[in-house]
Amino acid sequence: MSTLNIQLPDSIRQRVEVLAREDAFVATVLSQRIAVAEADSYVRRRAAQGSTRQMLDILEMAPKVEPEERDRIAGALAS
């Protein structure tokens, strides 16, 4: 384990200190945030590899059926 020194506004520091009394709170929060950032980066990289035309071609292959009742958007117009 290592120590990390960071600058925080006093209001945030005080809240973190209170919550950090719970075991591994800060490490858990940081781990979750890192995972979200990495997932976002991955999705953006993958999206950059595709194209609108590819997406539309794939959507054209979907069956032309009405959605089940539970999947309908309230107020949406039927095509």
Secondary structure by P-SEA (a helix, b strand, c coil): cbbbbbbbcaaaaaaaaaaacccaaaaaaaaaaaaaaaaaaaaaaaaaaccaaaaaaaaaacccccccccccccccccc
